[in-house]
Amino acid sequence: PRRQMMRLTMAQALVRFLSAQLSERDGRQQRFFAGMFGIFGHGNVAGVGQALDQLGARGLRYYQCRNEQAMAHTAAAFAKMSNRLRTLACTTSIGPGATNMLTGAAGATINRLPVLLLPGDSFANRAPAPVLQQLESGASQDVSVNDCFKPVSRYWDRIARPEQLLTALPEAMRVLTSPADTGAVVLSLPQDTQTEAFDYPDSFLAPRIWTIARPRGDTVAIIRAADAVRSSRSPLIVAGGGVLYSEASESLRQFAEAAGIAVAETQAGKSAIPWDHPLAVGAIGATGTLAANRLARQADLVIAIGTRLSDFTTMSNSAFAHPEVRFVGINVCEMDAFKHAAIPVVADARVAIDEIAALARGFTTGADYRQTVEALRREWNTECDRLASASMTRAPFVQSELVGAVNAFARPQDVVVGAAGSLPGDLHKLWRAREPNTYHLEYGYSCMGYEIAGGLGVKMADPLRDVFVMVGDGSYLMMAQEIVTSIQEGFKLI
């Protein structure tokens, strides 16, 4: 039979394709794109704007925002709160509208969060050139401001012909749904190409399921990691964001309890284990607790799970001071698994924890180690109580007292959001998270202006939770506009 075709503009095919993409992990499916943020003008209103309007409820829900950088932050926060199983797309006009998203693209890529950015671009046929907001270069006529996205994107393409969607969109989805390679994906859309028609195969527009894999580590690496656990005397687990993304909190708890190993948390990994668990020693690194950092100094084995071991986590490589310290690096990203000459376990966090735990069964730390952990936890929790307790009888309150008051008011399932200034340090140390995904700090980029936009993304991802946005005056003044969007769309922020 002859292949069935549908004649659509490039923008119409784009919106139809995105609305038909599904992600799946562990048998659970969901639409990968929950909607599209956009600011329309010169470069995208007659293309993507028309396509969104025409498809209506059958396509992607449209959200109007106030700032292009903010909508990229909102999409990244939404993806993070969704454990990278869902995201939002973002479209802009050409020129300043497009380049306003550069900071958001960098933040998403640095934090390894899937975000699809669709900036408008100048005419591909060059007939009207130069046009409003077009960059003119004396060295090339094939450059625009959208080329600035290349170094801050995990995938970048310019769709100069409508048929190029047939190869570009599957590649974009491959990157967006990759646990190891995800980040900002940018498809630059020239304004004339958006409105050009092409006969697209029905099969291209049909629903497609993208399986988020749980890759297993090399058998020899798993054995070596388990042997390292068995031969250690003062091990320490460093839980990063990968623990949360792979939904490995329960596996982490079981492994820690069986082996008697203390668990410290990075900014991205905080909430991987409840704060009051007997083996939870809190934040690690430059913004860490005395309990975690003292254990780090004497650790002879560091089991780094889902963390890229950035400078704040390692205190610029000074945190782990044992002369014979070894590392086990569990990460879906090969580059991170090999850091610090670690035994590299390139694998999904949950799968790797379970397999190492099975081989290390029977191992447990000694009584002296456990007593040290308990003493350090007790000492730190007493100090935390002192710092965070507000008398409620005097003003002004210091910041740590405010953190403690809000923490006491919040329910276990509620989420705190922050990003920049001194708040991340206090929150990392003092906020007591009781359930996974209740602590949301953008600290890979620590981008001022992320907080309110990010809080909106968190609330959109899980409207049943209250979201507490902690924002300093500098960040508030830089980007507070999405308060309007939150009210417009009915998403409550505190």
N, C-alpha and C positions, 0 to 999 in steps of 0.2 A: 504494500500500500504506500501511496505517496505520503511523505512527511507532512504533518499538519503545521501550518504557519499562521502567525498573527501579525498584521501590520500595525506597528506602534512607533511612536517617537522614541528616541533613546531614553528620555526621561520617564515616559510611561512604562517602558520595559524595565527600567531600573527600579521603580517603585513596586511594580508587580513582582519582580524577582525577590526583592528584600522582604516583602510581606509574606512570601511563601517559604522562607528559610526557617528550619526548626533545629534545635540542638537537643541532644540526648545524652544522658549519663546514668548508668545504673538502671536503665529501663524507664527513666522519667523524661518526658518530652515537654518542651515549651517553645513558643515562638522566640526566635533569637533576637529579633528586633521588636521591642515593645512600643516603638513610636519614633517620630522624627521631630527634633527641634529645628527651628529655622527662623532666620530673618531674611525677608525677601526684598529684592531691589534689582538694580542693574546687574544682570548676569544669571539670575536663577528664577525670576518670577514667572516668565513665560514658558520655562521648561519644567523644572521640578515642581514649582508651585502649581502649574496647571495640572500636572500628573497627580499630585496629591489630592487636589480638589476634585478631579474627575473620578478617581477611584473611590474616594470617600471612605465609608465604613468598611469596605471590602479590602482596603489597603492598610496603610500605616496611620495611626492616630497622629495628628499634628499638634505640637505644643509651641506656642509663641513665647519666646524668652526676651530678655532685655539686653543681653550682651553676648557676643559671640564666644569670647573666652569662657564666660560663665557656663554656656550650654555644653561646651566640651568637658568642663569640670563636672557638671551634673551627670553627663553620660558616663564618665569614668566612675563616679561614685555609685551610680546605679549598677554598673557592671561589677564593681567590687562587692557591693552588698548582695548581689546575685551570684556570688562565687564564680564569676566570669562565665556563667551559663547563658546570660542575656545581656543586651546592651541597647543603646539608643543611637540613631544616626543623627547627624547635624549637617544642615545645609546653609550656605551663606551666599551673598552677592560677591562680585569680584572685588579685587583691590583691598581696601581697608577691612571690609567685612571678612574676607578670607584670612588675611594676616592677623586679625584679632584672635584667631584660633591657634596661633603658633604656640603660645605658652601652654594652652590646654593640651595640644598634641604632645608636647614634650613631657608634660606631667603624666599623661596616660602611658606613654612609651616607657618612661623611667620606672613607673609603678607596675608596668606589664599588665595593663588593663585594656580590654578590647573596646575600641571606640572607632566608629566609621565617620569620617569627615568628608563632606561633599561640597567643596568650595567652587563657586562659579569661576569661570576663566574667560579671557578675551577670545575673540573670534578665531576659530581654527583656520578658516579660509583666508584670513587676513585682509579680506576685501575692504572692510570699513576702517582698517587701522590707520593711525592710532585712534582709540576710542577712550571715552571717559574711564579713568582709573587704570589705564593700561601702562605698564612699565615699558619704557622704550630703552633699548640697549643698542649701543653702537657696535657691539661685538657679535650680536646674534639676534635674529628675529624669532627665535624659537625658545624664548625664555619669558617667564612671567613671575610675579611675586609668589605664585604657588610653588615654584621650585624651592622656595625657602623651607618647605615642609620636608624635603628629602632627608636631611640628617636627623629629624626628630620623629620619623615614621618607621614602622616596621615593614610597610609596603606602600609604594607610591606609584601612581600611574596617571597618565593624561589620556582621556578618552577623546581622541581626535576624529574618530569615525564611529557611527552608531553600532556597527558590527563588532567593534572591539570589546563591547560588553560581554560577548560570548566567552572570551577567555579571561578578561580582567576580573569579573565578579566571582567566578569560582576560586581564583587565586586569592582574592581579598577575603573570601570566607575561610579558606584554608588557614590563613594567618590569624584571622580573628578568633577562630575556634581552636587554635593550637595552644596547649598549656605552656609550652616552652617559648614560642616565638610571638606571642600576642603583644599588642600595643596599638598605637594609632595607625589606622589604615586610611590613606588619603587617595581619593579618586577625584582628580581635577576635571571639571566639566565645562568645556568651552560653551559659551551661551548659544552659538548657532547649532552645534552638534546636539545639544539637548533637544532641539525641536526637529531634527532630521528623522525621517521615517525609515524603517527597515523591516523586512519580514523575519520575525523571530520565531524559532521553532517552539511549538507548544511544550515540548519536553524541557526546554530551557526555563520556562515559566512555571513548571509544575512544582509542587512542594518537594523539598529535599531535606533529608535528615542528616545533620552533621554530628557524628558521634564524638563526644569528648572522651578521649581514651584515658585509660589508667595504665600507662606503660610499666612493665616490670623491669627491675634492675637485673644486671648480669649476675648469674648464679655465683660466680667466683667472688664478685664484689660483695654480695650479700653475706657469703660465708666469712669473708675477711672482716666485714663490719661486725658480725656477731662474735667472732673471735676477739676483736678489739674490746667489745663490751665485756666479755668474760674475763679478760686479763686486766681490766681497769680496777682501780681502787677508789678513785674520787671522780667519777664521771659527771658530766653536766649536759643536759639537753637544752639546746637553744631552739625554741619554737618560733618559726617565722610565718609569714603570710601564707605560704604554701600549705601549712597545716589546715588553715581555715578554708582555702580554696578547694582542697581535696576532701573536705568534710571529714578530717581525720582526728577530731578532738577525742572521740571515744577510744580510738585505737591508741592515741598518745597516752591517755589516762591509764588504760590497762597496762601498757608497756611500762610506764613509769612506776606504777604500783607494784607490778610483778618483780621488777629489777631494783626497786628502791632508789631510783635516780631522780634528783631534783630537776625541776623544769623552770627555766628562765624564758622570758618572752621579749621579742623585738617589738618595735612600734607596730609593724604590720601583723605580728603574731599575737598581740595581746588579746585576751579573751579565749585563747585556745584551751585554757584550763582555768577552772574557777579560782578566784584569788585566795579563797580560804581552804583549798586543797592542801593536805599536809606536806605535799612535795612541791607546791607552787612557791617560788622564791621571788616572783615579780619581774620587773623590768630589768634589762641588762644593758650595759654600755654607758655612754656618756650621760644619758638621762635615766640611768638605772638606779636600783635600790642597793643598799649596802649588803643585803643578803646575797643577791645574785652576783654582784661584782666580787665579793670576797670568795664565793665559791668558784667563780671564774678564774681567779688568780691561782687557786690551788688545784684546778682540774687537770687530771692527767689524760682525760679523753673528753673531747667536745663533740657531741652529736648534733650537728647543725641540720635542722629539718626545715626545708622550704624557706631558707633565708639566703640572701646574697651576701651576708656578712659585710655590710657597709661600714664606713669608718665610725659612725656613731655606735654601732653594735660592738665593734671590736676596740673602741676607744683608740682609733688610729693604730691598730695592731699592738696595743699595750695591755689589753684586758686579760689575755691568757698567758700567765707568766711562769707556769710550771716548766722547768727546763726540758722535760721529756714529753710535753703535751703532744697528743695526736688528735687528728680530726677525722670524723666520718661525715661526709657531705652527701645528704639525701636531697636531691633536687631534680625536677623535670628538665631543668636547663643545664646542659653539660658544662657550660662555662662556670656556673656557680658550684656545681658538685665537685669540681677539681680545685677550688680555692684552698689555700693554706696547705697544699700538698696532701689533701685529704684522701681517704679511701673513698673513691667516687661511686656513689650509688645513683645512677641516672634513672630515676623512677618516680612514679606517683607517690606522694608522701604516705597515704594510707596503706597502699600495697606494700611499700618498703618497710614501714613500721611493723606491720603484721608478720612479714616474712623474717625480719631480723629478730623480732620477739620470739617467734617459734624456735629459731635456732639457738637463741640465748636462754631458753627456758631453763630454770633451775638456778640461774645466776641471781645473786642479790648482793647489794652493798653491805658493808660491815656495820656493826652497831655504832662505832665511833663516828662514821660518816653520817649516819642518820641522826645521831645526837647533835652533831654540828649543824646540820640542816635545820633541825627543830629550834635550836638555840638562836640561830641567825634569823629565822622567820619570826620568832617571838620578839626579838629585839627590834626588828624592822617594823612589825605591826604596831608595837608600842609607840615608836617614833611617828609612824603614819597617823595613828590616832591623835597624837599631840598636834601635828601639823594641820590636820584637816578638821579639827574640832572647833566649831564656831561657838562663842559664848552667847551670841545673839543679843548681847546687851551693850555693845559698843560698835561704833562705826568710825572710819571705814573698815571693812573686813580686808584682810590680806587675801591674796589670790588662792592660797592653799585652803583657806577656810571656805571660800566660795565653792571650790571644787568639792570639798567634803559635804557641804550643804546640799548641792545639787545631786551628788551621788547618793546621799541618804534619801532624797525625795524620789529619785528615779526608781522605776520598777526593774526587776531583773532582766526583762526582755527589752528594755529601752536602750537607745543608742546615743553615745556622745560622739560629737564630730569636732575635729580641730585640724589645724595645719601649721600655723606659723607663729613666730614670736616666742615668748617664754611659756605659753600654755602647754605646748607638747611635752616639755620637760616635767612640769607639774602633773599633767594628766598621766603620762607614762608611769611615773612613780606612785601617784596617789589614787588614781581612779581604780575602784574595785569592781572589776567585771565579773559577772556571775554566770553568763551564758555566752556561747560563741557568737561572734559577729555583733557584739554590742559596744565595741570600741573601734572607732573609725577615724584614724589619723592619716592624713596625706603627708607622709614624711620622707618619701623618696625624693620629692622635689621641694617640700615644705613651702608651698606656693602661697604667698599672701593673696587673699581674695578667693581662695578655694572654699572657705568654710560654709557660707550661706548657700552657694550654688551646690556644693557637695552635700549639704544637709538635705536639700531638695531632692537630689538623686537618691539618697538613702531612703527618704520617706516614700518616694515613688516606687521603690523596689519592694517595700514592705509597709504599707499604710497602717497596719495594726499596731506598730510600735510608735512610741513617742520618740522624737528626735531632739536632743539638746545640742544646739550649736554653740560652741565656745569660741568666741571671736574677739580679738583685741581691737583697739580703736584704729590702728593702722590698716589692718585688713578690712575692717568694716568700711572705712572711708574709701578704700580702693574699689570695692565691689559689693555693694549691698542691694543692687537692683533686683535680684531674684526673689527678694521678699515679695515684690509685686507679683511675680510669676506664681509663687507659692499660694498667694491669696486668690489669684485669678483661677488657678486650677484646683483649689480646695485642698491643698496639702499643708497641714498644720506643722509649723516649726516653732520650737521654743528657743 
